[in-house]
Amino acid sequence: MNAAIYGPLGAGKNVQCKKLERRYGIPHIVTGQILRENAELETPYGTPKEYMDEGKYVPDEMINSIVEKELSEVDHFMLDGYPRTMNQLENFSEIITGLDVVVLMEVSDETTFYRLLDRKICSNCGDSYHKEYRPPDTPGECKFCGAKLTERDDDNSEDIIRQRIQEYEQKTVPVVEQYSDDVVVVDAERPHEAVWEDFFEVVEEYIPDDRL
């Protein structure tokens, strides 16, 4: 299964993809997590942290090289956060001939603010939590690996969240529109278990038989 998962901030892409990865072994390639893990890495374009702290996308060249390396090491994948600009899409089209499915998880801007301002991230596996929408079993602790939950710096500022929403609308929505004939929309405003049922229904037919 080769899939690209899209959606605004706080749509729950990470939650659903990680659930699929744990159950069926489909690698979840999430560019945001990779960048956060290498936030201080010096590149010809600066460090990823410099861009993320301002709510901006990092340069396409930086992302393209990271994703190409990740894709070279897997047979199947779920891409979360790539390609999210037209330049990235052009690069992606040169290395991957096609996708099995493109999923768009939709939420409102209001939901984005609500979920991000109270979001916690596992410091080890990157799973996401929210005190009301998806609380951990034990406060401050990831229920899957037991690591400490932390806050992302770019989740704490309403101004940065607005900048990230604007970046998504200006740069990523046009990419999704390029896939318009193949996009399956999932209503992600609902509780994550309800979203999972629809999400899994969409991707199930593309999961290799030996993974089911």
Secondary structure by P-SEA (a helix, b strand, c coil): cccccccccccaaaaaaaaaaaacccbbbbaaaaaaaacccccccccaaaaaaacccccaaaaaaaaaaaaaaccccccccccccaaaaaaaaaccccccbbbbbbbcaaaaaaaaaabbbccccccccccccccccccccccccccbbbbbcccccaaaaaaaaaaaaaccaaaaaaacccbbbbbccccaaaaaaaaaaacccccccccc
